[in-house]
Amino acid sequence: MKIVFMGTPDFAIPSLEILLNNRYDIAAVVTAPDKPRGRGQQVSFTAVKECALKHSLQIFQPDSLKGENFISQISNLGPDLFVVVAFRILPKEVFSIPTKGAFNLHASLLPQYRGAAPINWAIINGEKESGVTTFFLQEKVDTGNILLQARVAIGEATTAGELHDVLADVGAEIVLQTVRLIELGKANPRSQNETLASPAPKIFKDDCRIQWEKSSREIHNFIRGLSPYPTAWTTHEGKQLKIYRSEIVTLRHQTIKPQKDFQPGKVTVDSSRLYTGTGDGAIEILQLQQEGKKKMATAEFLRGYRFNAGAVFN
C-alpha cells in the first residue's frame, strides 16, 4: 500500500516513524514550506521535513494545496492512502485523490474539541481525560467519520506540553492500527454525534493574559493549559511575566496568611516561594520567566527579582 504522509510539527514525527518502522511504503511526505525564523531570519525546516530527510523520503512543500502542479505531482504517485497529522486543511480535490481515502489524527476525543488547539482547551477547561481520534476527511473540518479512538487521563498538574507528548506517542499507535484496518478492508467508520461537539479555536497572545479575579482552579488550569506555549502571562510594573507552572494553595501551606486575606493579583513572597491572590484564594507560582530572561524555578527567580510591599500583578 502506497502512503503519502502529511504533517508539519514534532507532534507528527512519532506517526511517521512508526509507519516507517513497520515497513510501510511512504511514497512522499508533504509539509509546510521552509521559513526564516528567529532574530537572524535563518531558514529553518519543519520537524517533519527534518525527519523525512533523515529517511531519504521524497518531500513536497507546496505554497498552495490547490495548485495544479502540486495536485498533478501527488496524483502521479498513485497513492492508496493519505495519512494526515497536524497539517493544513486539505481541499476536497486533494483528499479525494487516494483510492482508499485520507484520514487525519486529531488530538481530542472527537467530536469534542474540534479546532486548532484541542490539547490546550481540554486542560484549560479542567477535563480529566483527553485522547486521540483518527477519522476520514470531509470538507467540513474535524467532522469526518471516526475510525479509532484512544483515551488518556489528564493529571492535576499535567501541562499542555506534557499531554502533547503523550498524545503524540499514543496517536502514533492509533495511526498504525488505523492503517492496518484500512489495508485489510476492516475499517468500520462511524459518524460523529453532533450534539457532543465543542470548539477548540486557535489561541492568540492577547487571549493568554491571566485574569486574577477568576477562581484558583480556573487560573491553575489556564496556566498549565498554555504551558509551555503560547504561555499564560501577567504584568508587574509594566513588564510582562510568563507563568509556566502553578499549584493551588491549600491548608497545607502553613507559613502564609489565611486564604481570606488574599486579594486578586496581590503578590506575597514567603522566603523562596511566591503566591498570588485569586478570586477565591491563592495559587503558588512554581515556574516563570521575566521579559528578556530565561525560564526559571521560582526560588531562582526570586534571587534576582524583588517585589515591593503591596505588589500586584495586572
VENWOVEN-V708204 format. One record per residue. SS is DSSP state (H for helix, E for strand, C for the rest). PHI is phi as a letter, one per 40 degrees, with the letter a starting at -180 (NA if undefined). D_FIRST is the distance of its C-alpha to the first C-alpha in whole Angstrom. Layout:
((SS,PHI,D_FIRST) (SS,PHI,D_FIRST))
This chain:
((C,NA,0) (E,c,4) (E,b,6) (E,b,10) (E,b,13) (E,b,16) (E,a,19) (C,b,23) (C,c,25) (H,c,25) (H,d,24) (H,c,20) (H,c,20) (H,d,20) (H,c,16) (H,c,15) (H,c,16) (H,c,15) (H,c,11) (H,c,13) (H,c,15) (C,c,12) (C,g,10) (C,c,7) (E,c,6) (E,c,9) (E,c,10) (E,a,13) (E,b,15) (E,b,17) (C,a,21) (C,c,24) (C,c,27) (C,c,29) (E,b,32) (E,c,36) (E,b,37) (C,g,40) (C,c,43) (C,c,43) (C,f,40) (E,c,38) (E,c,34) (E,b,32) (C,c,28) (C,c,26) (H,c,25) (H,c,21) (H,c,22) (H,d,24) (H,c,21) (H,c,19) (H,c,21) (H,c,22) (C,b,18) (C,f,19) (C,c,16) (C,c,16) (E,b,18) (E,b,19) (C,b,23) (C,c,24) (C,c,27) (C,b,26) (C,c,23) (C,c,25) (C,c,26) (H,c,25) (H,c,24) (H,c,21) (H,c,20) (H,c,20) (H,c,18) (H,c,15) (H,c,15) (H,c,15) (C,c,12) (C,g,10) (C,c,8) (C,c,6) (E,a,8) (E,b,11) (E,b,12) (E,b,16) (E,b,18) (C,f,22) (C,b,22) (C,c,24) (C,c,24) (C,c,21) (C,c,23) (H,d,22) (H,c,21) (H,c,18) (H,c,17) (C,c,17) (C,c,14) (C,c,11) (C,c,10) (C,b,10) (C,g,12) (E,b,13) (E,b,15) (E,b,17) (E,b,19) (E,b,23) (C,c,25) (C,a,27) (C,c,28) (C,d,27) (C,c,29) (C,c,31) (C,f,32) (E,c,30) (C,h,30) (C,c,30) (C,b,32) (H,c,31) (H,c,32) (H,d,35) (H,c,36) (H,c,35) (H,c,38) (H,d,40) (C,c,40) (C,g,41) (C,c,38) (C,c,38) (E,a,34) (E,b,31) (E,i,27) (E,b,24) (E,b,22) (E,b,18) (E,a,19) (E,c,17) (C,c,19) (C,b,22) (C,c,24) (C,c,27) (C,d,26) (C,g,25) (C,b,26) (C,c,22) (C,c,22) (E,c,21) (E,b,18) (E,b,20) (E,b,23) (E,a,25) (E,b,28) (E,b,30) (E,c,34) (C,b,36) (C,c,39) (C,d,42) (C,b,42) (C,d,38) (C,c,38) (H,c,35) (H,c,34) (H,c,34) (H,c,32) (H,d,29) (H,c,28) (H,c,28) (H,c,26) (H,c,23) (H,c,23) (H,c,23) (H,c,20) (H,c,18) (H,c,18) (H,c,18) (H,c,15) (H,c,13) (H,c,14) (H,c,13) (H,d,9) (H,c,10) (H,c,12) (H,c,10) (H,c,7) (H,c,10) (C,g,12) (C,b,15) (C,c,15) (C,b,19) (C,c,20) (E,b,23) (C,c,26) (C,c,27) (C,c,31) (H,c,33) (H,c,36) (H,c,35) (C,c,33) (C,a,35) (E,c,34) (C,a,34) (C,c,35) (C,d,35) (C,b,38) (C,b,40) (H,d,43) (H,c,45) (H,c,44) (H,c,44) (E,c,48) (C,c,49) (C,b,52) (C,c,54) (C,c,56) (C,c,53) (C,c,53) (H,d,52) (H,c,49) (H,c,47) (H,c,48) (H,d,46) (H,c,43) (H,c,43) (H,c,44) (H,c,41) (H,c,39) (C,b,39) (C,b,39) (C,c,38) (C,a,37) (C,c,38) (C,g,41) (E,c,44) (E,a,48) (E,a,51) (E,b,54) (E,b,57) (C,f,60) (C,g,58) (E,b,55) (E,c,52) (E,b,51) (E,c,47) (E,b,47) (E,b,44) (E,a,45) (E,a,48) (E,a,49) (E,c,51) (C,c,55) (C,b,56) (C,c,59) (C,c,58) (C,c,59) (C,c,63) (C,c,64) (C,b,64) (C,c,65) (C,d,65) (H,d,62) (H,c,64) (H,c,66) (C,c,62) (C,b,62) (C,d,59) (C,g,58) (E,c,61) (E,c,60) (E,b,61) (E,b,61) (E,b,62) (C,g,62) (C,b,59) (E,b,57) (E,b,57) (E,b,57) (E,b,57) (E,c,58) (C,b,56) (C,c,57) (C,b,57) (C,i,58) (E,a,56) (E,b,53) (E,c,53) (E,c,51) (E,b,49) (E,a,48) (E,a,48) (E,a,48) (E,c,51) (C,d,51) (C,g,50) (C,b,50) (C,c,47) (C,c,46) (E,b,49) (E,c,49) (H,d,53) (H,d,55) (H,c,54) (H,d,54) (H,c,58) (C,c,59) (C,b,59) (C,b,59) (C,b,62) (C,b,62) (C,c,66) (C,d,68) (C,g,66) (C,d,63) (E,b,61) (C,c,57) (C,b,57))
